[in-house]
Amino acid sequence: MGDEPLFPSITLPDALTIPGAVDIPVPTLEQPKASLPSYDPLVIAPSVLAPPVGVITADLEEVLEEELARKQEGKPPKPKQEAAEVRRIDIPFTDLTFPVPKEEILVTAGTTASVSVIATLTVTSLFKQTVKVMKPVIMQIAKRIQNKLNGNPTGKGKPETKEPTQ
């Protein structure tokens, strides 16, 4: 009983020496050379050049001078040219005038809007009525097809039949 317990042990070998690093020469890389694409722009003068916004041209300057001369003479400004389809209505007892389209344009727009609304409401009503009438018929047809295919009204597959045991 006086013996001490023995524990298993392993004797490890000495550490291995790691060899030194291998000297590899540094490669010399030349800078890459590329030929850049070039573009020779074609200069084509447009037939009508429009100046940038805010630049006063000779035509605009003439118009401004005419308006200034009319204003100095006390004449009203020259009325702007409007489309033939637009006419102006003067509001009584005010200095207001409003542009209004011709009667033909108003009638066409009103008729088109009315027809589209009436057609939409009619078709919606007919569709709802058709669904209300056809839903029971479609459900009945679906049940009959289901009964024929499955032989079972619940649709859980064919009924199980027990085979006689001998």
Buried (B, 14 or more C-beta within 10 A) or exposed (E): EEEEEEEEEEEEEEEEEEEEEEEEEEEEEEEEEEEEEEEEEEEEEEEEEEEEEEEEEEEEEEEEEEEEEEEEEEEEEEEEEEEEEEEEEEEEEEEEEEEEBEEEEEEEEEEEEEEEEEEEEEEEEEEEEEEEEEEEEEEEEEEEEBEEEBEEEEEEEEEEEEEEEE
